[in-house]
Amino acid sequence: MEDNRFDPLLITDVHRQQLHSHHQIRTHTPIVNFQTSVMNESVDLCSKKAEEISLQNQPNEAVSAKDSMNPIGNDVLDGATGIEGVLDDRNVKEEITWRNSISEAIGTEDVLEDEDENVIRRLSLTSPDLVICSGSPDIPSRTCEDSPKLLKQPSLELSFEYGITERSRVKDCNHTPINTNDNLGSSETSFELLSLASCEENDEDCEELMKTKRALEMMRREHESKSKECEEALKSLRELQNELMRKSMHVGSLAFAVEGQVKEKSKWFSSLRDMSRKLKIMKMDQIKLLIEAEAYKKHAADMNDMSCIIQSRFNEQVAQHEDLKIRFNEGAKERKELYNKIQDLKGNIRVFCRCRPLNSEEIAEGASVAFDFEAAKDGELRVKSNVAFKKNFKFDSVFSPEANQVNIFEDTSSFATSVLDGYNVCIFAYGQTGTGKTFTMEGTNENRGVNFRTLEELFRVIDERKSQIRYEISVSVLEVYNEQIRDLLVPSSQTGVAAKRLEIRQVGEGLHHVPGLVEAEVSNMDEVWEVLKIGSSSRVVGSTNANEHSSRSHCLHCVMVKGENLVSGECTRSKLWLVDLAGSERVAKTEVQGERLKETQNINRSLSALGDVISALATKSPHIPFRYFKFPWLFKDCKFKSFSGDSKTLMFVQISPNENDLSESLCSLNFASRVRGIELGPAKKQIESSEVLKYKQMAERYRHEMKNKDLQMKKMEDNIHGLDMKLKERELKNKILQDKVKELESQLLVERKLARQHVDTKIAEQQMKDDLVLTLSRQPLAAFKLLNSNEENNQPNIIQQEPPHAEVKLPPAVAARDLVNLDESMEKENNPYLTEPLKIPKRNGRASICMTSQRAPVRSVLPRRNSLIPLPTTTTITRFVTTLPSVENDECCMDEKSNGSGKKLMSALRQSLNKKNQFKSSLQPRRAGLNVAVRVSIGPRARRLVAAANGRRTKQQQQHNCCMEKERRWNIGGK
Ligand SMILES: Nc1ncnc2c1ncn2[C@@H]1O[C@H](COP(=O)(O)OP(=O)(O)OP(=O)(O)O)[C@@H](O)[C@H]1O
């Protein structure tokens, strides 16, 4: 018979049922393993016993499946129950999932096919990683009928307390399903096996059962120890579980991170995909561009070819252009030369004669015309007056009264071109008052004069040449009234106030300038007209008998032209003077008085000066009287320069047709003829190339700088001279002071010598007195001793010179000392063969052994101080005296101390002398340094140095003088 009591399927089934009742799943692999192993051992024992019993009790084969299997199920469940408190509840789905995952992880799951059921899941109890799980809906309920073989087995009760006891057979269990609730309700671990026989009946069996019980007891204990181990394992399991949880969490977080990365990567991949798409598009574009580039390359090659062709053609054109330009410049030059040759042929000074028509008054008076204008076309003017002698005048042009302003300007316009070509031009009108000068030059609004038309012509030509030459035009208007220059472009706000008066300044060789003159820049004729109107309105006009609006001044329009050739860079500067002279008049005829008379006189004088200049030029006089009057002086730069051959001049000689004015007209005509007769060389073009102009400006600037530097040098030289003078003065003073110092020093030396001699004399006197005292006190030996002493001191006649009546009283102390010495000397005298010579103290220096009482008169006699140290007080001398050795001390000591006092005296003298020398030596180098500083630098810093050094030196000198004076006073009387 096969034993199927421990059919794992059954255990699983029972277990499932228990778990169904609790609706929980409790698993713990190690515990289950342990429980299983323990259980297996118990079961093995039980099964062995049961087999034995069953062999003995064959009839009682029927065993309740419930009784036989429940203990095992309980044990398993108890193990599971133990786990129950540890593990968390899980819902069914989680359990299934978890179980499946665990099962998959273990890999020990067996699928058994039951006889009745199709397929069920079963877990092996012997598996080391067994996890008992139940409650799964896929595990069906099992009954005892499912294992009918088990019912035939005897039932044993396996208990830890009582061992395995054979209790009873299960009755009526053949068809009764196992009630698991009855057995699984208790958590107590017990194995109950129903026995088919009772213990009481079989004692042997009982004994064996007891043994079994003991064995079970052992097993229980073992079980307890194992349960403890189990608990520890449980703890470790928990830790492992926690670790697992943490790891799972970590894995989760990693999974999350991985998921994020995956997302990012997916994004990245998507962007990569986009990029690759774009790249593809770009590649396509690139291909297109490459194709286009190829096409462009081809085009570029074609273009290069074209550009080469164009460049060559352009070069050709440039060459042609250059050639044309050169030709044009040459042509222009040629034209200018030819033009100027024509002008030269015509003459640099041209004189046009214009006769005004008879005015209404003259017509009314029935005045007759004095000139014949029939040959005017040929420039001839014939005087037809019967009164005057007939004379023909030849001018460049003669304009009859019928000639209008246009006719006049036809021959004048060429001068405008000359101005723009760089020539100075002067156009002026000359004639008697009221002959139409102003009319010719200025004209009226309806009949514009030469001024306006010339400027108009200038701007016309400028406009023609604007592509080649750039011009700048400025205009000044001034008048010379009563020999005063006035600027007529000064603003009209100064009405009623005298216009600004100007002065002429020479700014260079033959160049004059009027500083402060207004130069109005004009760029078109409207501006020109405005300027001309302003000048005209500001001019001094007066009424005379000859002319209602007579000009009382010379009016000058100066048009300055600056030209720059844009092709060649040539620069030109030229001037156009348009001058309306005041009319000459005869005072007797016009009967002017007062201010008008003065004006007339000035006008006539200036015109006379002009006539003189022209006469001088005409006669080629070496002296041209340019500077007699301001008017011609001013004209020197322009008009008169024209007469010198540098410019071109056009003179309008205005005449009156009236026969009554014939004499004045003839004067004017004669003057004009003289002007025309002046022989002039060819006009010089005022060309200044840009470089020449630049160099001229540089030269002018350097000249100016040189002037400034010359001025500075002069100032510096003056300063240096002044400093030298001061330096010499100071050196002289220094010399005088040094001489004084030397004198004082020599005086000081003399005084010192005298003082020393005096002191020596006194000391010698005192010494003599002392020697005399000694001689008197030791009469027998005196001669011998003194001779010895005098031999040493080279003073053999001292005693002889000493007066014999000198009386010196010895103090008691001295007497005692001398008595002792006398005793000794007497002894030696009585015994002349004594080897030891007589000890007589040597006197070194000038020290004396005189007593204090004896020195006092000597001290009082001293008239002068024997030291420069200012200590001539009585107390000091007393101290000095008291420090002298007393008579009580031995002579040797006295001599040393007296020698010391003498040394003191000498050292004091030496010190004073050294101080003097130091003072002198300190003065000498400073003087040397001072000299160097003064000689090297001459600026303000040097002056400060000199002042500081002088101050120092003066102070030192004063101190020195003060010291000398003090010393002298001390030496003299100690005041
Ligand atoms: N050619 C002319 N045609 C018509 N009128 C003229 C002509 N010349 C001069 N006149 C007139 O003669 C008068 C005097 O002329 P204007 O003032 O120009 O003389 P002037 O020589 O300037 O005199 P002054 O020297 O006194 O200034 C004016 O009224 C002027 O209009």
PDBQT file of the ligand as one rigid body, heavy atoms in Angstrom, charges set to zero:
ROOT
HETATM    1  N1  LIG A1001      26.328 157.945 -70.731  1.00  0.00    +0.000 N 
HETATM    2  C1  LIG A1001      25.363 158.535 -70.037  1.00  0.00    +0.000 A 
HETATM    3  N2  LIG A1001      24.080 158.373 -70.458  1.00  0.00    +0.000 NA
HETATM    4  C2  LIG A1001      23.099 158.992 -69.808  1.00  0.00    +0.000 A 
HETATM    5  N3  LIG A1001      23.265 159.713 -68.675  1.00  0.00    +0.000 NA
HETATM    6  C3  LIG A1001      24.498 159.899 -68.195  1.00  0.00    +0.000 A 
HETATM    7  C4  LIG A1001      25.590 159.307 -68.872  1.00  0.00    +0.000 A 
HETATM    8  N4  LIG A1001      26.747 159.620 -68.187  1.00  0.00    +0.000 NA
HETATM    9  C5  LIG A1001      26.338 160.386 -67.140  1.00  0.00    +0.000 A 
HETATM   10  N5  LIG A1001      24.984 160.533 -67.144  1.00  0.00    +0.000 N 
HETATM   11  C6  LIG A1001      24.240 161.293 -66.160  1.00  0.00    +0.000 C 
HETATM   12  O1  LIG A1001      25.026 162.394 -65.762  1.00  0.00    +0.000 OA
HETATM   13  C7  LIG A1001      24.853 162.677 -64.412  1.00  0.00    +0.000 C 
HETATM   14  C8  LIG A1001      26.210 162.725 -63.677  1.00  0.00    +0.000 C 
HETATM   15  O2  LIG A1001      26.747 161.580 -63.777  1.00  0.00    +0.000 OA
HETATM   16  P1  LIG A1001      27.737 160.915 -62.630  1.00  0.00    +0.000 P 
HETATM   17  O3  LIG A1001      27.196 161.227 -61.357  1.00  0.00    +0.000 OA
HETATM   18  O4  LIG A1001      27.936 159.530 -62.977  1.00  0.00    +0.000 OA
HETATM   19  O5  LIG A1001      29.005 161.809 -62.835  1.00  0.00    +0.000 OA
HETATM   20  P2  LIG A1001      30.349 161.622 -62.014  1.00  0.00    +0.000 P 
HETATM   21  O6  LIG A1001      31.435 161.735 -62.929  1.00  0.00    +0.000 OA
HETATM   22  O7  LIG A1001      30.253 160.422 -61.230  1.00  0.00    +0.000 OA
HETATM   23  O8  LIG A1001      30.305 162.893 -61.027  1.00  0.00    +0.000 OA
HETATM   24  P3  LIG A1001      31.082 162.974 -59.705  1.00  0.00    +0.000 P 
HETATM   25  O9  LIG A1001      32.479 162.905 -60.005  1.00  0.00    +0.000 OA
HETATM   26  O10 LIG A1001      30.681 164.303 -59.180  1.00  0.00    +0.000 OA
HETATM   27  O11 LIG A1001      30.576 161.882 -58.934  1.00  0.00    +0.000 OA
HETATM   28  C9  LIG A1001      23.966 161.631 -63.828  1.00  0.00    +0.000 C 
HETATM   29  O12 LIG A1001      22.694 162.107 -63.679  1.00  0.00    +0.000 OA
HETATM   30  C10 LIG A1001      23.967 160.560 -64.877  1.00  0.00    +0.000 C 
HETATM   31  O13 LIG A1001      22.746 159.950 -64.969  1.00  0.00    +0.000 OA
ENDROOT
TORSDOF 0
